[in-house]
Amino acid sequence: MPSAVIAAYEYDGARETLTIRYHSGKVYNYLQVPEKVFKEMRSTMVKGIWFNRYIKGKYPFEEVTPGLKQTNLFKPGTL
């Protein structure tokens, strides 16, 4: 289901990193996110609300928006 805030997301299980691209264009990596938590997010119908309740403010993060990194994070067909 589409989110009013989250445009796209992907998960790297090896690094336990959840990457979120917001509709604003900003991209953040949320670190140390267990795969179980990602699977719960993926299965919820209300991504933004669930994300705010269970991930935002609970896991370390880094903004990765600047430069070419943003375009390299989301390859067509991977989300």
PyMOL Python script that loads the backbone (N, CA, C, O; Angstrom):
from pymol import cmd

cmd.read_pdbstr("""\
ATOM      1  N   MET A   1       0.846  -1.184   0.000  1.00  0.00           N
ATOM      2  CA  MET A   1       0.000   0.000   0.000  1.00  0.00           C
ATOM      3  C   MET A   1       0.887   1.241   0.000  1.00  0.00           C
ATOM      4  O   MET A   1       1.874   1.279   0.734  1.00  0.00           O
ATOM      5  N   PRO A   2       0.571   2.238  -0.787  1.00  0.00           N
ATOM      6  CA  PRO A   2       1.372   3.470  -0.829  1.00  0.00           C
ATOM      7  C   PRO A   2       1.354   4.193   0.515  1.00  0.00           C
ATOM      8  O   PRO A   2       0.408   4.077   1.295  1.00  0.00           O
ATOM      9  N   SER A   3       2.408   4.927   0.755  1.00  0.00           N
ATOM     10  CA  SER A   3       2.525   5.716   1.975  1.00  0.00           C
ATOM     11  C   SER A   3       2.563   7.192   1.605  1.00  0.00           C
ATOM     12  O   SER A   3       3.085   7.562   0.553  1.00  0.00           O
ATOM     13  N   ALA A   4       2.015   8.023   2.462  1.00  0.00           N
ATOM     14  CA  ALA A   4       2.045   9.462   2.231  1.00  0.00           C
ATOM     15  C   ALA A   4       3.436  10.031   2.454  1.00  0.00           C
ATOM     16  O   ALA A   4       3.736  11.134   1.996  1.00  0.00           O
ATOM     17  N   VAL A   5       4.283   9.296   3.151  1.00  0.00           N
ATOM     18  CA  VAL A   5       5.611   9.785   3.502  1.00  0.00           C
ATOM     19  C   VAL A   5       6.724   8.988   2.831  1.00  0.00           C
ATOM     20  O   VAL A   5       7.691   9.571   2.341  1.00  0.00           O
ATOM     21  N   ILE A   6       6.598   7.669   2.802  1.00  0.00           N
ATOM     22  CA  ILE A   6       7.645   6.790   2.286  1.00  0.00           C
ATOM     23  C   ILE A   6       7.400   6.515   0.801  1.00  0.00           C
ATOM     24  O   ILE A   6       6.364   5.968   0.425  1.00  0.00           O
ATOM     25  N   ALA A   7       8.362   6.897  -0.032  1.00  0.00           N
ATOM     26  CA  ALA A   7       8.242   6.668  -1.472  1.00  0.00           C
ATOM     27  C   ALA A   7       8.716   5.267  -1.846  1.00  0.00           C
ATOM     28  O   ALA A   7       8.122   4.622  -2.710  1.00  0.00           O
ATOM     29  N   ALA A   8       9.785   4.790  -1.199  1.00  0.00           N
ATOM     30  CA  ALA A   8      10.342   3.476  -1.510  1.00  0.00           C
ATOM     31  C   ALA A   8      11.219   3.029  -0.349  1.00  0.00           C
ATOM     32  O   ALA A   8      11.674   3.832   0.465  1.00  0.00           O
ATOM     33  N   TYR A   9      11.440   1.719  -0.304  1.00  0.00           N
ATOM     34  CA  TYR A   9      12.327   1.185   0.729  1.00  0.00           C
ATOM     35  C   TYR A   9      12.940  -0.112   0.239  1.00  0.00           C
ATOM     36  O   TYR A   9      12.395  -0.783  -0.638  1.00  0.00           O
ATOM     37  N   GLU A  10      14.085  -0.458   0.821  1.00  0.00           N
ATOM     38  CA  GLU A  10      14.716  -1.740   0.544  1.00  0.00           C
ATOM     39  C   GLU A  10      15.542  -2.138   1.755  1.00  0.00           C
ATOM     40  O   GLU A  10      15.899  -1.305   2.588  1.00  0.00           O
ATOM     41  N   TYR A  11      15.834  -3.421   1.835  1.00  0.00           N
ATOM     42  CA  TYR A  11      16.523  -3.948   3.006  1.00  0.00           C
ATOM     43  C   TYR A  11      17.733  -4.764   2.578  1.00  0.00           C
ATOM     44  O   TYR A  11      17.649  -5.576   1.657  1.00  0.00           O
ATOM     45  N   ASP A  12      18.852  -4.547   3.247  1.00  0.00           N
ATOM     46  CA  ASP A  12      20.067  -5.333   3.034  1.00  0.00           C
ATOM     47  C   ASP A  12      20.250  -6.195   4.280  1.00  0.00           C
ATOM     48  O   ASP A  12      20.710  -5.710   5.313  1.00  0.00           O
ATOM     49  N   GLY A  13      19.892  -7.458   4.181  1.00  0.00           N
ATOM     50  CA  GLY A  13      19.954  -8.357   5.321  1.00  0.00           C
ATOM     51  C   GLY A  13      21.358  -8.599   5.834  1.00  0.00           C
ATOM     52  O   GLY A  13      21.562  -8.742   7.039  1.00  0.00           O
ATOM     53  N   ALA A  14      22.326  -8.646   4.940  1.00  0.00           N
ATOM     54  CA  ALA A  14      23.715  -8.876   5.355  1.00  0.00           C
ATOM     55  C   ALA A  14      24.228  -7.737   6.230  1.00  0.00           C
ATOM     56  O   ALA A  14      25.010  -7.957   7.154  1.00  0.00           O
ATOM     57  N   ARG A  15      23.781  -6.521   5.931  1.00  0.00           N
ATOM     58  CA  ARG A  15      24.215  -5.344   6.700  1.00  0.00           C
ATOM     59  C   ARG A  15      23.176  -4.912   7.734  1.00  0.00           C
ATOM     60  O   ARG A  15      23.427  -3.996   8.518  1.00  0.00           O
ATOM     61  N   GLU A  16      22.014  -5.564   7.740  1.00  0.00           N
ATOM     62  CA  GLU A  16      20.887  -5.177   8.602  1.00  0.00           C
ATOM     63  C   GLU A  16      20.590  -3.679   8.455  1.00  0.00           C
ATOM     64  O   GLU A  16      20.464  -2.949   9.438  1.00  0.00           O
ATOM     65  N   THR A  17      20.484  -3.254   7.200  1.00  0.00           N
ATOM     66  CA  THR A  17      20.258  -1.844   6.901  1.00  0.00           C
ATOM     67  C   THR A  17      18.970  -1.683   6.106  1.00  0.00           C
ATOM     68  O   THR A  17      18.789  -2.297   5.054  1.00  0.00           O
ATOM     69  N   LEU A  18      18.091  -0.857   6.621  1.00  0.00           N
ATOM     70  CA  LEU A  18      16.840  -0.521   5.952  1.00  0.00           C
ATOM     71  C   LEU A  18      17.015   0.857   5.336  1.00  0.00           C
ATOM     72  O   LEU A  18      17.269   1.829   6.047  1.00  0.00           O
ATOM     73  N   THR A  19      16.881   0.947   4.031  1.00  0.00           N
ATOM     74  CA  THR A  19      17.020   2.222   3.331  1.00  0.00           C
ATOM     75  C   THR A  19      15.632   2.728   2.980  1.00  0.00           C
ATOM     76  O   THR A  19      14.826   2.016   2.380  1.00  0.00           O
ATOM     77  N   ILE A  20      15.371   3.959   3.360  1.00  0.00           N
ATOM     78  CA  ILE A  20      14.066   4.586   3.122  1.00  0.00           C
ATOM     79  C   ILE A  20      14.267   5.810   2.249  1.00  0.00           C
ATOM     80  O   ILE A  20      15.106   6.659   2.549  1.00  0.00           O
ATOM     81  N   ARG A  21      13.497   5.905   1.164  1.00  0.00           N
ATOM     82  CA  ARG A  21      13.462   7.129   0.360  1.00  0.00           C
ATOM     83  C   ARG A  21      12.108   7.768   0.605  1.00  0.00           C
ATOM     84  O   ARG A  21      11.065   7.171   0.340  1.00  0.00           O
ATOM     85  N   TYR A  22      12.140   8.981   1.111  1.00  0.00           N
ATOM     86  CA  TYR A  22      10.917   9.728   1.403  1.00  0.00           C
ATOM     87  C   TYR A  22      10.438  10.455   0.152  1.00  0.00           C
ATOM     88  O   TYR A  22      11.222  10.704  -0.764  1.00  0.00           O
ATOM     89  N   HIS A  23       9.174  10.791   0.116  1.00  0.00           N
ATOM     90  CA  HIS A  23       8.626  11.555  -1.010  1.00  0.00           C
ATOM     91  C   HIS A  23       9.339  12.900  -1.169  1.00  0.00           C
ATOM     92  O   HIS A  23       9.355  13.464  -2.263  1.00  0.00           O
ATOM     93  N   SER A  24       9.921  13.410  -0.101  1.00  0.00           N
ATOM     94  CA  SER A  24      10.664  14.673  -0.161  1.00  0.00           C
ATOM     95  C   SER A  24      11.950  14.529  -0.979  1.00  0.00           C
ATOM     96  O   SER A  24      12.551  15.525  -1.381  1.00  0.00           O
ATOM     97  N   GLY A  25      12.369  13.273  -1.222  1.00  0.00           N
ATOM     98  CA  GLY A  25      13.611  13.027  -1.937  1.00  0.00           C
ATOM     99  C   GLY A  25      14.762  12.644  -1.023  1.00  0.00           C
ATOM    100  O   GLY A  25      15.796  12.172  -1.495  1.00  0.00           O
ATOM    101  N   LYS A  26      14.599  12.839   0.270  1.00  0.00           N
ATOM    102  CA  LYS A  26      15.656  12.483   1.211  1.00  0.00           C
ATOM    103  C   LYS A  26      15.730  10.973   1.361  1.00  0.00           C
ATOM    104  O   LYS A  26      14.721  10.270   1.317  1.00  0.00           O
ATOM    105  N   VAL A  27      16.964  10.494   1.542  1.00  0.00           N
ATOM    106  CA  VAL A  27      17.218   9.061   1.684  1.00  0.00           C
ATOM    107  C   VAL A  27      17.992   8.828   2.974  1.00  0.00           C
ATOM    108  O   VAL A  27      18.976   9.514   3.254  1.00  0.00           O
ATOM    109  N   TYR A  28      17.539   7.856   3.753  1.00  0.00           N
ATOM    110  CA  TYR A  28      18.180   7.528   5.019  1.00  0.00           C
ATOM    111  C   TYR A  28      18.419   6.032   5.106  1.00  0.00           C
ATOM    112  O   TYR A  28      17.610   5.231   4.636  1.00  0.00           O
ATOM    113  N   ASN A  29      19.541   5.664   5.715  1.00  0.00           N
ATOM    114  CA  ASN A  29      19.812   4.281   6.091  1.00  0.00           C
ATOM    115  C   ASN A  29      19.524   4.149   7.577  1.00  0.00           C
ATOM    116  O   ASN A  29      20.055   4.911   8.385  1.00  0.00           O
ATOM    117  N   TYR A  30      18.692   3.194   7.937  1.00  0.00           N
ATOM    118  CA  TYR A  30      18.441   2.853   9.332  1.00  0.00           C
ATOM    119  C   TYR A  30      19.235   1.586   9.605  1.00  0.00           C
ATOM    120  O   TYR A  30      19.050   0.569   8.938  1.00  0.00           O
ATOM    121  N   LEU A  31      20.125   1.658  10.596  1.00  0.00           N
ATOM    122  CA  LEU A  31      21.133   0.640  10.839  1.00  0.00           C
ATOM    123  C   LEU A  31      20.713  -0.321  11.941  1.00  0.00           C
ATOM    124  O   LEU A  31      19.938   0.032  12.830  1.00  0.00           O
ATOM    125  N   GLN A  32      21.233  -1.537  11.871  1.00  0.00           N
ATOM    126  CA  GLN A  32      21.004  -2.563  12.889  1.00  0.00           C
ATOM    127  C   GLN A  32      19.536  -2.953  13.002  1.00  0.00           C
ATOM    128  O   GLN A  32      19.069  -3.315  14.082  1.00  0.00           O
ATOM    129  N   VAL A  33      18.810  -2.881  11.892  1.00  0.00           N
ATOM    130  CA  VAL A  33      17.401  -3.255  11.875  1.00  0.00           C
ATOM    131  C   VAL A  33      17.331  -4.760  11.600  1.00  0.00           C
ATOM    132  O   VAL A  33      17.742  -5.206  10.529  1.00  0.00           O
ATOM    133  N   PRO A  34      16.816  -5.548  12.550  1.00  0.00           N
ATOM    134  CA  PRO A  34      16.721  -6.987  12.327  1.00  0.00           C
ATOM    135  C   PRO A  34      15.782  -7.322  11.161  1.00  0.00           C
ATOM    136  O   PRO A  34      14.820  -6.601  10.896  1.00  0.00           O
ATOM    137  N   GLU A  35      16.075  -8.408  10.485  1.00  0.00           N
ATOM    138  CA  GLU A  35      15.253  -8.821   9.349  1.00  0.00           C
ATOM    139  C   GLU A  35      13.798  -9.036   9.758  1.00  0.00           C
ATOM    140  O   GLU A  35      12.886  -8.745   8.983  1.00  0.00           O
ATOM    141  N   LYS A  36      13.579  -9.535  10.955  1.00  0.00           N
ATOM    142  CA  LYS A  36      12.217  -9.741  11.464  1.00  0.00           C
ATOM    143  C   LYS A  36      11.432  -8.431  11.470  1.00  0.00           C
ATOM    144  O   LYS A  36      10.256  -8.406  11.108  1.00  0.00           O
ATOM    145  N   VAL A  37      12.082  -7.350  11.880  1.00  0.00           N
ATOM    146  CA  VAL A  37      11.429  -6.037  11.920  1.00  0.00           C
ATOM    147  C   VAL A  37      11.103  -5.578  10.503  1.00  0.00           C
ATOM    148  O   VAL A  37      10.018  -5.051  10.257  1.00  0.00           O
ATOM    149  N   PHE A  38      12.032  -5.773   9.572  1.00  0.00           N
ATOM    150  CA  PHE A  38      11.767  -5.408   8.183  1.00  0.00           C
ATOM    151  C   PHE A  38      10.580  -6.194   7.625  1.00  0.00           C
ATOM    152  O   PHE A  38       9.722  -5.623   6.951  1.00  0.00           O
ATOM    153  N   LYS A  39      10.527  -7.480   7.896  1.00  0.00           N
ATOM    154  CA  LYS A  39       9.421  -8.303   7.393  1.00  0.00           C
ATOM    155  C   LYS A  39       8.083  -7.839   7.952  1.00  0.00           C
ATOM    156  O   LYS A  39       7.071  -7.870   7.253  1.00  0.00           O
ATOM    157  N   GLU A  40       8.075  -7.410   9.204  1.00  0.00           N
ATOM    158  CA  GLU A  40       6.846  -6.876   9.796  1.00  0.00           C
ATOM    159  C   GLU A  40       6.433  -5.595   9.079  1.00  0.00           C
ATOM    160  O   GLU A  40       5.254  -5.394   8.789  1.00  0.00           O
ATOM    161  N   MET A  41       7.404  -4.730   8.792  1.00  0.00           N
ATOM    162  CA  MET A  41       7.098  -3.495   8.076  1.00  0.00           C
ATOM    163  C   MET A  41       6.553  -3.798   6.682  1.00  0.00           C
ATOM    164  O   MET A  41       5.571  -3.201   6.241  1.00  0.00           O
ATOM    165  N   ARG A  42       7.204  -4.730   6.002  1.00  0.00           N
ATOM    166  CA  ARG A  42       6.799  -5.080   4.647  1.00  0.00           C
ATOM    167  C   ARG A  42       5.367  -5.612   4.614  1.00  0.00           C
ATOM    168  O   ARG A  42       4.654  -5.404   3.632  1.00  0.00           O
ATOM    169  N   SER A  43       4.946  -6.286   5.663  1.00  0.00           N
ATOM    170  CA  SER A  43       3.618  -6.895   5.664  1.00  0.00           C
ATOM    171  C   SER A  43       2.504  -5.957   6.133  1.00  0.00           C
ATOM    172  O   SER A  43       1.327  -6.274   5.967  1.00  0.00           O
ATOM    173  N   THR A  44       2.854  -4.815   6.711  1.00  0.00           N
ATOM    174  CA  THR A  44       1.813  -3.912   7.212  1.00  0.00           C
ATOM    175  C   THR A  44       1.188  -3.102   6.079  1.00  0.00           C
ATOM    176  O   THR A  44       1.833  -2.815   5.071  1.00  0.00           O
ATOM    177  N   MET A  45      -0.054  -2.749   6.264  1.00  0.00           N
ATOM    178  CA  MET A  45      -0.766  -1.956   5.256  1.00  0.00           C
ATOM    179  C   MET A  45      -0.486  -0.458   5.410  1.00  0.00           C
ATOM    180  O   MET A  45      -0.658   0.299   4.455  1.00  0.00           O
ATOM    181  N   VAL A  46      -0.064  -0.029   6.578  1.00  0.00           N
ATOM    182  CA  VAL A  46       0.162   1.400   6.851  1.00  0.00           C
ATOM    183  C   VAL A  46       1.641   1.624   7.173  1.00  0.00           C
ATOM    184  O   VAL A  46       2.026   1.753   8.335  1.00  0.00           O
ATOM    185  N   LYS A  47       2.448   1.666   6.134  1.00  0.00           N
ATOM    186  CA  LYS A  47       3.903   1.728   6.279  1.00  0.00           C
ATOM    187  C   LYS A  47       4.384   2.924   7.109  1.00  0.00           C
ATOM    188  O   LYS A  47       5.199   2.759   8.018  1.00  0.00           O
ATOM    189  N   GLY A  48       3.890   4.109   6.803  1.00  0.00           N
ATOM    190  CA  GLY A  48       4.356   5.306   7.492  1.00  0.00           C
ATOM    191  C   GLY A  48       4.071   5.282   8.980  1.00  0.00           C
ATOM    192  O   GLY A  48       4.944   5.595   9.790  1.00  0.00           O
ATOM    193  N   ILE A  49       2.863   4.914   9.339  1.00  0.00           N
ATOM    194  CA  ILE A  49       2.493   4.856  10.763  1.00  0.00           C
ATOM    195  C   ILE A  49       3.319   3.786  11.470  1.00  0.00           C
ATOM    196  O   ILE A  49       3.842   4.020  12.559  1.00  0.00           O
ATOM    197  N   TRP A  50       3.435   2.615  10.851  1.00  0.00           N
ATOM    198  CA  TRP A  50       4.201   1.527  11.452  1.00  0.00           C
ATOM    199  C   TRP A  50       5.667   1.934  11.598  1.00  0.00           C
ATOM    200  O   TRP A  50       6.276   1.704  12.643  1.00  0.00           O
ATOM    201  N   PHE A  51       6.233   2.537  10.554  1.00  0.00           N
ATOM    202  CA  PHE A  51       7.614   2.984  10.585  1.00  0.00           C
ATOM    203  C   PHE A  51       7.849   3.957  11.736  1.00  0.00           C
ATOM    204  O   PHE A  51       8.819   3.816  12.481  1.00  0.00           O
ATOM    205  N   ASN A  52       6.964   4.943  11.885  1.00  0.00           N
ATOM    206  CA  ASN A  52       7.114   5.927  12.959  1.00  0.00           C
ATOM    207  C   ASN A  52       7.021   5.296  14.339  1.00  0.00           C
ATOM    208  O   ASN A  52       7.662   5.767  15.279  1.00  0.00           O
ATOM    209  N   ARG A  53       6.246   4.259  14.469  1.00  0.00           N
ATOM    210  CA  ARG A  53       6.048   3.620  15.769  1.00  0.00           C
ATOM    211  C   ARG A  53       7.181   2.653  16.128  1.00  0.00           C
ATOM    212  O   ARG A  53       7.574   2.572  17.292  1.00  0.00           O
ATOM    213  N   TYR A  54       7.710   1.921  15.140  1.00  0.00           N
ATOM    214  CA  TYR A  54       8.628   0.829  15.455  1.00  0.00           C
ATOM    215  C   TYR A  54      10.072   1.006  14.984  1.00  0.00           C
ATOM    216  O   TYR A  54      10.942   0.245  15.407  1.00  0.00           O
ATOM    217  N   ILE A  55      10.350   1.971  14.136  1.00  0.00           N
ATOM    218  CA  ILE A  55      11.718   2.130  13.635  1.00  0.00           C
ATOM    219  C   ILE A  55      12.271   3.520  13.936  1.00  0.00           C
ATOM    220  O   ILE A  55      13.347   3.641  14.521  1.00  0.00           O
ATOM    221  N   LYS A  56      11.561   4.555  13.551  1.00  0.00           N
ATOM    222  CA  LYS A  56      12.054   5.926  13.721  1.00  0.00           C
ATOM    223  C   LYS A  56      12.314   6.223  15.197  1.00  0.00           C
ATOM    224  O   LYS A  56      11.436   6.058  16.044  1.00  0.00           O
ATOM    225  N   GLY A  57      13.527   6.660  15.480  1.00  0.00           N
ATOM    226  CA  GLY A  57      13.906   6.980  16.852  1.00  0.00           C
ATOM    227  C   GLY A  57      14.359   5.777  17.667  1.00  0.00           C
ATOM    228  O   GLY A  57      14.765   5.925  18.820  1.00  0.00           O
ATOM    229  N   LYS A  58      14.291   4.581  17.073  1.00  0.00           N
ATOM    230  CA  LYS A  58      14.672   3.374  17.799  1.00  0.00           C
ATOM    231  C   LYS A  58      15.960   2.740  17.266  1.00  0.00           C
ATOM    232  O   LYS A  58      16.585   1.928  17.949  1.00  0.00           O
ATOM    233  N   TYR A  59      16.347   3.109  16.062  1.00  0.00           N
ATOM    234  CA  TYR A  59      17.553   2.566  15.434  1.00  0.00           C
ATOM    235  C   TYR A  59      18.445   3.710  14.976  1.00  0.00           C
ATOM    236  O   TYR A  59      17.946   4.760  14.572  1.00  0.00           O
ATOM    237  N   PRO A  60      19.773   3.517  15.035  1.00  0.00           N
ATOM    238  CA  PRO A  60      20.665   4.556  14.516  1.00  0.00           C
ATOM    239  C   PRO A  60      20.428   4.735  13.018  1.00  0.00           C
ATOM    240  O   PRO A  60      20.004   3.809  12.327  1.00  0.00           O
ATOM    241  N   PHE A  61      20.708   5.943  12.532  1.00  0.00           N
ATOM    242  CA  PHE A  61      20.468   6.219  11.118  1.00  0.00           C
ATOM    243  C   PHE A  61      21.516   7.164  10.580  1.00  0.00           C
ATOM    244  O   PHE A  61      22.241   7.821  11.327  1.00  0.00           O
ATOM    245  N   GLU A  62      21.576   7.215   9.256  1.00  0.00           N
ATOM    246  CA  GLU A  62      22.450   8.170   8.579  1.00  0.00           C
ATOM    247  C   GLU A  62      21.735   8.651   7.329  1.00  0.00           C
ATOM    248  O   GLU A  62      21.096   7.869   6.625  1.00  0.00           O
ATOM    249  N   GLU A  63      21.846   9.934   7.064  1.00  0.00           N
ATOM    250  CA  GLU A  63      21.282  10.469   5.820  1.00  0.00           C
ATOM    251  C   GLU A  63      22.276  10.209   4.700  1.00  0.00           C
ATOM    252  O   GLU A  63      23.472  10.457   4.851  1.00  0.00           O
ATOM    253  N   VAL A  64      21.781   9.712   3.583  1.00  0.00           N
ATOM    254  CA  VAL A  64      22.645   9.418   2.441  1.00  0.00           C
ATOM    255  C   VAL A  64      22.150  10.113   1.181  1.00  0.00           C
ATOM    256  O   VAL A  64      22.474   9.687   0.072  1.00  0.00           O
ATOM    257  N   THR A  65      21.377  11.167   1.337  1.00  0.00           N
ATOM    258  CA  THR A  65      20.771  11.873   0.216  1.00  0.00           C
ATOM    259  C   THR A  65      21.768  12.527  -0.734  1.00  0.00           C
ATOM    260  O   THR A  65      21.596  12.389  -1.945  1.00  0.00           O
ATOM    261  N   PRO A  66      22.792  13.227  -0.270  1.00  0.00           N
ATOM    262  CA  PRO A  66      23.617  14.040  -1.160  1.00  0.00           C
ATOM    263  C   PRO A  66      24.282  13.279  -2.304  1.00  0.00           C
ATOM    264  O   PRO A  66      24.552  12.082  -2.212  1.00  0.00           O
ATOM    265  N   GLY A  67      24.530  13.999  -3.360  1.00  0.00           N
ATOM    266  CA  GLY A  67      25.315  13.508  -4.486  1.00  0.00           C
ATOM    267  C   GLY A  67      24.701  12.345  -5.233  1.00  0.00           C
ATOM    268  O   GLY A  67      23.480  12.211  -5.314  1.00  0.00           O
ATOM    269  N   LEU A  68      25.564  11.510  -5.777  1.00  0.00           N
ATOM    270  CA  LEU A  68      25.130  10.392  -6.599  1.00  0.00           C
ATOM    271  C   LEU A  68      24.645   9.204  -5.796  1.00  0.00           C
ATOM    272  O   LEU A  68      24.019   8.304  -6.356  1.00  0.00           O
ATOM    273  N   LYS A  69      24.915   9.174  -4.510  1.00  0.00           N
ATOM    274  CA  LYS A  69      24.498   8.036  -3.701  1.00  0.00           C
ATOM    275  C   LYS A  69      23.003   7.764  -3.823  1.00  0.00           C
ATOM    276  O   LYS A  69      22.578   6.611  -3.898  1.00  0.00           O
ATOM    277  N   GLN A  70      22.221   8.814  -3.843  1.00  0.00           N
ATOM    278  CA  GLN A  70      20.772   8.637  -3.877  1.00  0.00           C
ATOM    279  C   GLN A  70      20.342   7.845  -5.109  1.00  0.00           C
ATOM    280  O   GLN A  70      19.516   6.940  -4.992  1.00  0.00           O
ATOM    281  N   THR A  71      20.873   8.160  -6.275  1.00  0.00           N
ATOM    282  CA  THR A  71      20.450   7.460  -7.478  1.00  0.00           C
ATOM    283  C   THR A  71      20.978   6.036  -7.519  1.00  0.00           C
ATOM    284  O   THR A  71      20.364   5.171  -8.144  1.00  0.00           O
ATOM    285  N   ASN A  72      22.104   5.773  -6.866  1.00  0.00           N
ATOM    286  CA  ASN A  72      22.657   4.426  -6.849  1.00  0.00           C
ATOM    287  C   ASN A  72      21.926   3.493  -5.896  1.00  0.00           C
ATOM    288  O   ASN A  72      21.994   2.275  -6.063  1.00  0.00           O
ATOM    289  N   LEU A  73      21.237   4.026  -4.915  1.00  0.00           N
ATOM    290  CA  LEU A  73      20.553   3.197  -3.929  1.00  0.00           C
ATOM    291  C   LEU A  73      19.339   2.486  -4.498  1.00  0.00           C
ATOM    292  O   LEU A  73      19.035   1.366  -4.085  1.00  0.00           O
ATOM    293  N   PHE A  74      18.652   3.096  -5.416  1.00  0.00           N
ATOM    294  CA  PHE A  74      17.401   2.544  -5.922  1.00  0.00           C
ATOM    295  C   PHE A  74      17.503   2.281  -7.414  1.00  0.00           C
ATOM    296  O   PHE A  74      17.242   3.152  -8.245  1.00  0.00           O
ATOM    297  N   LYS A  75      17.886   1.066  -7.722  1.00  0.00           N
ATOM    298  CA  LYS A  75      17.959   0.673  -9.119  1.00  0.00           C
ATOM    299  C   LYS A  75      16.553   0.291  -9.582  1.00  0.00           C
ATOM    300  O   LYS A  75      15.806  -0.328  -8.824  1.00  0.00           O
ATOM    301  N   PRO A  76      16.184   0.647 -10.802  1.00  0.00           N
ATOM    302  CA  PRO A  76      14.843   0.306 -11.283  1.00  0.00           C
ATOM    303  C   PRO A  76      14.563  -1.186 -11.125  1.00  0.00           C
ATOM    304  O   PRO A  76      15.403  -2.032 -11.428  1.00  0.00           O
ATOM    305  N   GLY A  77      13.373  -1.478 -10.649  1.00  0.00           N
ATOM    306  CA  GLY A  77      12.953  -2.853 -10.498  1.00  0.00           C
ATOM    307  C   GLY A  77      13.394  -3.546  -9.228  1.00  0.00           C
ATOM    308  O   GLY A  77      13.109  -4.730  -9.043  1.00  0.00           O
ATOM    309  N   THR A  78      14.098  -2.823  -8.331  1.00  0.00           N
ATOM    310  CA  THR A  78      14.564  -3.469  -7.096  1.00  0.00           C
ATOM    311  C   THR A  78      13.662  -3.168  -5.920  1.00  0.00           C
ATOM    312  O   THR A  78      13.838  -3.755  -4.853  1.00  0.00           O
ATOM    313  N   LEU A  79      12.717  -2.287  -6.075  1.00  0.00           N
ATOM    314  CA  LEU A  79      11.862  -1.949  -4.932  1.00  0.00           C
ATOM    315  C   LEU A  79      10.507  -2.577  -5.064  1.00  0.00           C
ATOM    316  O   LEU A  79       9.657  -2.399  -4.192  1.00  0.00           O
TER     317      LEU A  79
END
""", "prot")
cmd.dss("prot")
cmd.show_as("cartoon", "prot")
cmd.util.cbc("prot")
cmd.orient("prot")
